[in-house]
Amino acid sequence: MTKVIPVLRVFDYAKAIEFYIDWLGFKIDWEERPDDGPFQVRISLNEIILHLIEYRDAGSHGAWVIISEFKNMVPYRKIISMKNSPFKRPDLRKVPHEPNAISMTVADPFFNRIEFRETMR
């Protein structure tokens, strides 16, 4: 099976951890945090893998990642919405041109958007 791993540019380790680990529930698979240079962290949530990187030449802030076939989005949204967090509680929306799909979009502190989509059967 082929996997695609999005690389998202971030610029603050503590904010990235607060958003992706503490709020969204990802776990750290590995990280590289040299004392004298930018960090990179690979995180995952179930089958989802994201690579967070601080390197200036690693892309631009404001990426948009769509995660399709997410499972159990309604309970997941409830869990993250109940957390005492400074992040906005996401809304569920219908997906245009996909009549049986719902989506939930979150924006990280670095202007990247993560859209979770689930097809309701």
DRENPA-3360 file (N, C-alpha, C; in nm, 2 decimals, always signed):
BEGIN
1 = MTKVIPVL = +0.08/-0.12/+0.00/+0.00/+0.00/+0.00/+0.09/+0.12/+0.00 ~ +0.06/+0.22/-0.08/+0.13/+0.35/-0.09/+0.07/+0.44/+0.02 ~ +0.16/+0.51/+0.08/+0.12/+0.61/+0.18/+0.17/+0.75/+0.14 ~ +0.09/+0.85/+0.17/+0.13/+0.99/+0.15/+0.14/+1.05/+0.29 ~ +0.26/+1.11/+0.32/+0.28/+1.18/+0.45/+0.29/+1.33/+0.43 ~ +0.19/+1.40/+0.46/+0.20/+1.55/+0.44/+0.31/+1.61/+0.54 ~ +0.38/+1.70/+0.49/+0.48/+1.78/+0.57/+0.42/+1.92/+0.59 ~ +0.40/+1.95/+0.72/+0.34/+2.08/+0.75/+0.45/+2.17/+0.82;
9 = RVFDYAKA = +0.46/+2.29/+0.77/+0.55/+2.38/+0.83/+0.49/+2.44/+0.96 ~ +0.57/+2.44/+1.07/+0.53/+2.50/+1.20/+0.65/+2.58/+1.24 ~ +0.63/+2.66/+1.34/+0.74/+2.75/+1.39/+0.75/+2.75/+1.54 ~ +0.68/+2.67/+1.61/+0.69/+2.68/+1.76/+0.66/+2.54/+1.81 ~ +0.75/+2.47/+1.87/+0.74/+2.33/+1.92/+0.63/+2.32/+2.02 ~ +0.63/+2.41/+2.12/+0.53/+2.40/+2.23/+0.38/+2.41/+2.17 ~ +0.36/+2.51/+2.08/+0.23/+2.53/+2.03/+0.19/+2.41/+1.94 ~ +0.28/+2.35/+1.87/+0.26/+2.24/+1.78/+0.21/+2.12/+1.87;
17 = IEFYIDWL = +0.28/+2.10/+1.98/+0.25/+1.99/+2.07/+0.11/+2.01/+2.13 ~ +0.09/+2.13/+2.18/-0.04/+2.16/+2.24/-0.16/+2.14/+2.14 ~ -0.14/+2.17/+2.02/-0.25/+2.15/+1.92/-0.26/+2.01/+1.88 ~ -0.15/+1.95/+1.82/-0.16/+1.82/+1.76/-0.17/+1.70/+1.87 ~ -0.09/+1.71/+1.97/-0.08/+1.60/+2.07/-0.19/+1.62/+2.18 ~ -0.18/+1.74/+2.25/-0.27/+1.76/+2.36/-0.42/+1.77/+2.32 ~ -0.45/+1.84/+2.21/-0.59/+1.87/+2.17/-0.64/+1.76/+2.07 ~ -0.57/+1.74/+1.96/-0.62/+1.64/+1.86/-0.59/+1.50/+1.90;
25 = GFKIDWEE = -0.50/+1.47/+1.99/-0.48/+1.33/+2.03/-0.38/+1.25/+1.95 ~ -0.30/+1.32/+1.86/-0.20/+1.25/+1.79/-0.09/+1.20/+1.89 ~ -0.01/+1.11/+1.86/+0.11/+1.07/+1.94/+0.24/+1.10/+1.86 ~ +0.34/+1.12/+1.93/+0.47/+1.14/+1.87/+0.54/+1.01/+1.84 ~ +0.57/+0.99/+1.71/+0.64/+0.86/+1.67/+0.79/+0.88/+1.69 ~ +0.84/+0.99/+1.65/+0.98/+1.03/+1.67/+0.99/+1.18/+1.65 ~ +1.10/+1.23/+1.70/+1.13/+1.37/+1.69/+1.28/+1.40/+1.69 ~ +1.32/+1.50/+1.62/+1.46/+1.55/+1.62/+1.45/+1.69/+1.66;
33 = RPDDGPFQ = +1.52/+1.72/+1.77/+1.52/+1.86/+1.83/+1.66/+1.90/+1.86 ~ +1.74/+1.93/+1.76/+1.88/+1.97/+1.79/+1.88/+2.10/+1.87 ~ +1.98/+2.12/+1.95/+1.99/+2.24/+2.03/+2.01/+2.37/+1.94 ~ +2.08/+2.35/+1.83/+2.12/+2.46/+1.75/+2.05/+2.47/+1.62 ~ +1.93/+2.40/+1.60/+1.87/+2.41/+1.47/+1.72/+2.38/+1.48 ~ +1.65/+2.38/+1.37/+1.51/+2.36/+1.37/+1.47/+2.21/+1.40 ~ +1.35/+2.20/+1.45/+1.30/+2.06/+1.49/+1.22/+2.00/+1.38 ~ +1.20/+1.87/+1.39/+1.10/+1.80/+1.31/+1.04/+1.69/+1.39;
41 = VRISLNEI = +0.92/+1.66/+1.37/+0.84/+1.57/+1.45/+0.75/+1.49/+1.36 ~ +0.75/+1.36/+1.38/+0.65/+1.27/+1.30/+0.55/+1.23/+1.41 ~ +0.42/+1.26/+1.37/+0.31/+1.23/+1.46/+0.21/+1.14/+1.39 ~ +0.13/+1.07/+1.47/+0.03/+0.98/+1.41/-0.10/+0.97/+1.50 ~ -0.21/+0.94/+1.43/-0.34/+0.92/+1.49/-0.40/+0.81/+1.41 ~ -0.41/+0.69/+1.47/-0.45/+0.57/+1.40/-0.36/+0.55/+1.28 ~ -0.42/+0.55/+1.16/-0.35/+0.54/+1.03/-0.29/+0.67/+0.97 ~ -0.33/+0.78/+1.03/-0.29/+0.91/+0.98/-0.15/+0.94/+1.03;
49 = ILHLIEYR = -0.06/+0.98/+0.94/+0.08/+1.03/+0.97/+0.10/+1.17/+0.92 ~ +0.15/+1.25/+1.00/+0.19/+1.39/+0.96/+0.33/+1.42/+1.00 ~ +0.40/+1.50/+0.93/+0.53/+1.53/+0.96/+0.53/+1.68/+0.98 ~ +0.57/+1.73/+1.10/+0.58/+1.87/+1.14/+0.72/+1.91/+1.13 ~ +0.75/+2.02/+1.07/+0.89/+2.06/+1.05/+0.90/+2.21/+1.06 ~ +1.01/+2.26/+1.12/+1.04/+2.40/+1.14/+1.13/+2.46/+1.04 ~ +1.19/+2.38/+0.95/+1.28/+2.43/+0.85/+1.22/+2.54/+0.77 ~ +1.28/+2.65/+0.75/+1.23/+2.77/+0.68/+1.21/+2.74/+0.53;
57 = DAGSHGAW = +1.29/+2.65/+0.47/+1.27/+2.62/+0.33/+1.19/+2.49/+0.31 ~ +1.11/+2.45/+0.40/+1.03/+2.33/+0.39/+0.89/+2.35/+0.35 ~ +0.86/+2.47/+0.30/+0.73/+2.49/+0.25/+0.67/+2.62/+0.31 ~ +0.54/+2.64/+0.29/+0.48/+2.76/+0.34/+0.37/+2.73/+0.44 ~ +0.35/+2.82/+0.53/+0.23/+2.80/+0.62/+0.11/+2.81/+0.54 ~ +0.00/+2.75/+0.59/-0.13/+2.76/+0.52/-0.16/+2.65/+0.43 ~ -0.10/+2.53/+0.46/-0.13/+2.41/+0.38/-0.27/+2.36/+0.42 ~ -0.33/+2.28/+0.33/-0.46/+2.23/+0.36/-0.45/+2.08/+0.33;
65 = VIISEFKN = -0.48/+2.00/+0.43/-0.47/+1.85/+0.42/-0.61/+1.80/+0.44 ~ -0.65/+1.71/+0.35/-0.78/+1.64/+0.36/-0.75/+1.50/+0.40 ~ -0.81/+1.45/+0.51/-0.80/+1.32/+0.55/-0.93/+1.25/+0.53 ~ -0.94/+1.16/+0.43/-1.06/+1.10/+0.39/-1.08/+0.97/+0.46 ~ -1.20/+0.92/+0.46/-1.24/+0.80/+0.52/-1.20/+0.79/+0.67 ~ -1.21/+0.90/+0.74/-1.19/+0.91/+0.89/-1.31/+0.83/+0.95 ~ -1.28/+0.76/+1.06/-1.39/+0.68/+1.12/-1.43/+0.75/+1.25 ~ -1.56/+0.74/+1.28/-1.61/+0.78/+1.41/-1.59/+0.93/+1.44;
73 = MVPYRKII = -1.61/+1.02/+1.34/-1.59/+1.16/+1.35/-1.67/+1.22/+1.46 ~ -1.80/+1.19/+1.47/-1.89/+1.25/+1.56/-1.84/+1.23/+1.71 ~ -1.81/+1.11/+1.75/-1.75/+1.09/+1.88/-1.61/+1.16/+1.90 ~ -1.53/+1.16/+1.80/-1.40/+1.22/+1.80/-1.42/+1.37/+1.82 ~ -1.51/+1.43/+1.75/-1.54/+1.58/+1.77/-1.58/+1.61/+1.91 ~ -1.67/+1.52/+1.96/-1.72/+1.54/+2.10/-1.60/+1.54/+2.20 ~ -1.51/+1.44/+2.18/-1.39/+1.43/+2.27/-1.31/+1.55/+2.27 ~ -1.27/+1.60/+2.15/-1.18/+1.72/+2.14/-1.25/+1.84/+2.18;
81 = SMKNSPFK = -1.38/+1.85/+2.16/-1.46/+1.97/+2.20/-1.48/+1.98/+2.35 ~ -1.47/+1.87/+2.42/-1.48/+1.87/+2.57/-1.35/+1.91/+2.64 ~ -1.24/+1.91/+2.57/-1.12/+1.94/+2.63/-1.11/+2.09/+2.66 ~ -1.04/+2.12/+2.77/-1.02/+2.26/+2.81/-0.90/+2.31/+2.72 ~ -0.94/+2.37/+2.61/-0.84/+2.41/+2.51/-0.87/+2.55/+2.45 ~ -0.76/+2.62/+2.41/-0.79/+2.75/+2.35/-0.83/+2.74/+2.21 ~ -0.83/+2.62/+2.15/-0.87/+2.60/+2.01/-1.02/+2.60/+1.99 ~ -1.06/+2.65/+1.87/-1.20/+2.65/+1.84/-1.26/+2.51/+1.82;
89 = RPDLRKVP = -1.38/+2.50/+1.88/-1.45/+2.37/+1.86/-1.50/+2.36/+1.72 ~ -1.46/+2.26/+1.64/-1.50/+2.25/+1.50/-1.64/+2.22/+1.48 ~ -1.69/+2.26/+1.37/-1.83/+2.23/+1.33/-1.83/+2.11/+1.23 ~ -1.93/+2.04/+1.23/-1.95/+1.93/+1.13/-2.03/+1.99/+1.01 ~ -1.98/+1.96/+0.89/-2.05/+2.01/+0.77/-2.07/+1.90/+0.67 ~ -2.17/+1.92/+0.58/-2.18/+1.83/+0.47/-2.08/+1.87/+0.36 ~ -2.03/+1.77/+0.29/-1.93/+1.79/+0.19/-2.00/+1.81/+0.05 ~ -1.98/+1.92/-0.01/-2.04/+1.94/-0.15/-1.99/+1.83/-0.24;
97 = HEPNAISM = -2.08/+1.78/-0.32/-2.06/+1.68/-0.43/-2.04/+1.54/-0.37 ~ -2.05/+1.53/-0.23/-2.04/+1.39/-0.17/-2.16/+1.39/-0.07 ~ -2.27/+1.35/-0.12/-2.39/+1.35/-0.04/-2.39/+1.28/+0.09 ~ -2.31/+1.17/+0.10/-2.31/+1.09/+0.22/-2.19/+1.12/+0.31 ~ -2.12/+1.23/+0.29/-2.00/+1.27/+0.36/-2.02/+1.39/+0.45 ~ -1.95/+1.38/+0.57/-1.95/+1.50/+0.65/-1.80/+1.53/+0.67 ~ -1.77/+1.66/+0.71/-1.63/+1.70/+0.73/-1.63/+1.79/+0.86 ~ -1.50/+1.79/+0.91/-1.47/+1.88/+1.02/-1.33/+1.93/+0.99;
105 = TVADPFFN = -1.32/+2.07/+0.99/-1.19/+2.13/+0.96/-1.14/+2.20/+1.08 ~ -1.01/+2.18/+1.11/-0.95/+2.25/+1.22/-0.83/+2.33/+1.16 ~ -0.80/+2.44/+1.22/-0.68/+2.52/+1.18/-0.58/+2.53/+1.29 ~ -0.46/+2.49/+1.26/-0.35/+2.50/+1.36/-0.30/+2.64/+1.38 ~ -0.22/+2.66/+1.48/-0.17/+2.80/+1.51/-0.08/+2.85/+1.40 ~ -0.05/+2.77/+1.30/+0.05/+2.81/+1.19/-0.02/+2.83/+1.06 ~ -0.16/+2.84/+1.06/-0.24/+2.86/+0.95/-0.26/+2.74/+0.85 ~ -0.22/+2.62/+0.90/-0.25/+2.50/+0.83/-0.39/+2.45/+0.86;
113 = RIEFRETM = -0.46/+2.39/+0.77/-0.59/+2.34/+0.79/-0.59/+2.19/+0.77 ~ -0.65/+2.12/+0.86/-0.67/+1.98/+0.86/-0.82/+1.95/+0.85 ~ -0.86/+1.89/+0.74/-1.00/+1.86/+0.72/-1.02/+1.70/+0.73 ~ -1.10/+1.66/+0.83/-1.13/+1.52/+0.84/-1.26/+1.50/+0.77 ~ -1.27/+1.39/+0.69/-1.39/+1.36/+0.62/-1.43/+1.21/+0.65 ~ -1.56/+1.19/+0.67/-1.62/+1.06/+0.69/-1.74/+1.04/+0.60 ~ -1.74/+0.92/+0.54/-1.86/+0.89/+0.45/-1.95/+0.81/+0.54 ~ -2.07/+0.86/+0.55/-2.17/+0.80/+0.64/-2.24/+0.69/+0.55;
121 = R = -2.25/+0.57/+0.61/-2.31/+0.46/+0.53/-2.45/+0.43/+0.59;
% end
